[in-house]
Amino acid sequence: MELAAHIKSNKRIKDFAHWSIVIPNQARPRLWIKWFVNPFIHKKGKSACIRRQTRLDVVPWNKFNLGANSTIEDFSAINNGVGDVIIGDRTRIGLSNIIIGPVKVGDDVRLAQNVVLSGLNHNYEKIDSPIHSQGVSTKPIIIEDESWIGANVVIVPGVTIGKHSIVAAGSIVTKNIPQYSVAAGNPARILKQYDFESKTWKKIIN
């Protein structure tokens, strides 16, 4: 702990440590980190599968966990550089998904194709410097258990998708979706919710 605090407090050491872990001007770790560090830090559950053409830009200072019997399909990109990426059990991350932490995906979740979950926003307030040099802010995205996210959905920082909810294809989700709901649109709005008294899905009149 003392060593970590010393590194953080000394800019030269911090910059060197960052350079030794991450390729300059890229958001990906060096090969020695991928081969010799990450496998001992990040957790991969029993029978979990990461397809060969997945891009794993994961670094050792944040968590990356993939639960048991879960799959990340080809052409997806996972990045935990600014926040943990936690994926539960029996969950499938579909083709060409983008997940940038902080993101937590629960158990038995399905993400279809081309879904974007990014817990990161770029700061932009200063007009006398480029946006990319102003740092970032983060708010966690949470996808609760048993949810289904359709193709081409974008979920913005700070949003929680409640348990057993559906987000229709092409939606842009800017606000929380309650449990047992169906949402669609840009911005997404709730179309149906499950009524436990009548045991039916009821339409929501907006």
C-alpha positions in Angstrom: 0.0 0.0 0.0 2.8 2.4 0.8 4.5 1.7 -2.5 1.3 2.3 -4.4 0.7 5.6 -2.5 4.3 6.7 -3.3 3.8 5.9 -7.0 0.6 7.9 -7.1 2.1 10.9 -5.4 5.2 11.1 -7.6 4.3 12.2 -11.1 7.5 11.0 -12.8 7.2 7.5 -11.3 3.5 7.5 -12.0 4.1 8.4 -15.7 6.8 5.7 -16.0 4.6 3.1 -14.4 1.8 4.0 -16.8 4.1 3.9 -19.8 5.4 0.5 -18.8 1.9 -0.9 -18.6 0.0 0.8 -21.4 1.2 1.5 -24.9 1.5 5.3 -25.4 -1.3 7.0 -27.3 -3.3 3.7 -27.1 -5.8 2.3 -24.7 -4.3 -1.2 -24.7 -1.9 -2.9 -22.3 1.6 -4.1 -23.3 2.0 -7.8 -24.2 3.9 -8.6 -21.0 0.9 -7.3 -19.0 -1.5 -9.5 -21.0 0.6 -12.6 -20.7 2.2 -12.4 -17.3 0.1 -10.1 -15.1 -3.6 -10.1 -16.1 -4.1 -13.9 -15.9 -3.1 -13.8 -12.2 -5.2 -10.7 -11.3 -8.4 -11.0 -13.3 -11.0 -13.7 -12.7 -12.5 -16.0 -15.3 -15.1 -18.5 -14.0 -15.5 -22.2 -14.9 -16.4 -22.8 -18.5 -16.3 -19.1 -19.3 -15.3 -18.3 -22.9 -13.7 -15.3 -24.5 -13.6 -15.7 -28.3 -10.3 -15.3 -30.1 -11.2 -12.1 -31.9 -12.3 -10.2 -28.8 -10.2 -7.2 -28.0 -9.4 -7.2 -24.3 -7.9 -3.8 -23.3 -7.8 -4.7 -19.6 -5.2 -3.3 -17.1 -4.2 -4.6 -13.7 -5.3 -1.6 -11.6 -9.0 -2.2 -12.2 -11.1 -5.4 -12.0 -12.1 -7.6 -14.9 -14.2 -10.6 -13.9 -16.1 -13.0 -16.3 -18.5 -15.3 -14.5 -18.9 -19.1 -14.9 -20.5 -20.3 -18.2 -20.4 -16.8 -19.6 -19.3 -15.9 -23.2 -17.8 -12.8 -24.9 -18.4 -13.2 -28.6 -16.0 -12.2 -31.4 -15.3 -8.6 -32.4 -16.2 -7.2 -29.0 -14.0 -4.8 -27.1 -13.7 -4.7 -23.3 -11.9 -1.8 -21.6 -11.4 -1.4 -17.8 -9.0 1.4 -17.9 -11.1 3.9 -16.0 -13.4 1.5 -14.1 -14.1 -2.2 -13.2 -15.9 -4.5 -15.7 -17.7 -7.2 -13.9 -19.8 -9.8 -15.8 -21.9 -12.4 -14.0 -22.6 -16.0 -14.5 -24.4 -17.5 -17.6 -24.3 -14.2 -19.4 -23.6 -13.7 -23.1 -21.9 -10.6 -24.5 -22.9 -10.6 -28.2 -21.0 -9.9 -31.4 -19.3 -6.5 -31.7 -20.2 -5.2 -28.2 -18.3 -2.3 -26.6 -18.0 -2.3 -22.9 -16.1 0.5 -21.2 -16.0 0.5 -17.4 -17.3 1.1 -14.8 -19.9 -1.5 -15.9 -21.5 -4.3 -13.9 -23.5 -6.9 -15.8 -25.5 -9.5 -13.8 -26.3 -13.2 -14.1 -28.3 -14.6 -17.0 -28.1 -11.4 -19.1 -28.2 -11.3 -22.9 -26.6 -8.5 -24.9 -27.4 -8.7 -28.6 -25.1 -7.4 -31.4 -23.4 -3.9 -31.4 -24.5 -2.9 -27.9 -22.5 0.0 -26.4 -22.1 0.3 -22.6 -19.8 3.1 -21.7 -19.4 4.4 -18.1 -17.1 7.1 -19.4 -17.6 10.7 -20.4 -15.0 13.1 -21.7 -14.7 16.4 -19.8 -15.2 19.5 -22.1 -15.6 22.6 -19.9 -12.3 24.3 -20.8 -12.5 25.9 -24.2 -8.8 26.7 -24.4 -7.7 23.1 -24.6 -8.7 20.0 -26.6 -11.4 17.9 -25.1 -9.2 14.8 -25.2 -6.7 16.4 -22.9 -9.3 17.4 -20.2 -9.6 14.0 -18.6 -12.7 11.9 -18.1 -15.6 11.5 -15.6 -17.2 8.2 -14.9 -20.6 6.9 -13.6 -21.3 3.1 -13.3 -23.7 1.3 -15.6 -25.5 -1.6 -14.0 -27.4 -4.3 -15.9 -29.3 -6.4 -13.4 -29.9 -10.2 -13.6 -32.0 -11.8 -16.4 -32.2 -8.7 -18.6 -32.1 -8.7 -22.4 -30.6 -5.8 -24.3 -31.4 -5.7 -28.0 -29.1 -5.0 -31.0 -27.6 -1.5 -31.5 -28.6 -0.3 -28.0 -26.5 2.5 -26.4 -26.6 2.9 -22.6 -25.0 6.1 -21.2 -23.1 6.5 -17.9 -25.0 6.2 -14.7 -27.9 4.2 -16.0 -29.3 1.0 -14.2 -31.4 -1.5 -16.1 -33.6 -3.3 -13.6 -33.9 -7.1 -13.2 -35.7 -9.1 -15.9 -36.1 -6.0 -18.2 -36.0 -5.7 -22.0 -34.5 -2.9 -23.9 -35.7 -2.9 -27.6 -33.2 -2.8 -30.5 -31.9 0.6 -31.4 -32.8 2.3 -28.2 -30.7 5.0 -26.5 -31.1 4.7 -22.7 -30.4 7.9 -20.8 -32.4 7.1 -17.6 -32.9 4.2 -15.3 -35.2 1.4 -16.3 -37.2 -0.2 -13.4 -37.3 -4.0 -12.8 -39.6 -6.1 -15.0 -40.0 -3.4 -17.7 -40.0 -3.2 -21.5 -38.4 0.0 -22.8 -37.8 1.3 -26.3 -37.0 4.5 -28.3 -34.6 7.5 -28.3 -34.6 8.4 -25.5 -35.9 5.1 -24.3 -39.2 5.1 -22.4 -41.1 2.4 -20.6 -43.8 0.7 -22.7 -44.8 -2.2 -20.4 -44.3 -3.4 -16.8 -45.1 -6.6 -15.2 -48.0 -6.6 -12.7 -47.5 -9.2 -10.1 -51.1 -9.0 -8.9 -52.7 -9.8 -12.3 -49.6 -11.7 -13.5 -49.6 -9.9 -16.8 -47.5 -7.4 -18.7 -49.4 -4.1 -18.7 -48.9 -1.3 -21.2 -47.8 2.0 -19.7 -49.6 5.1 -21.0 -47.1 8.0 -21.3 
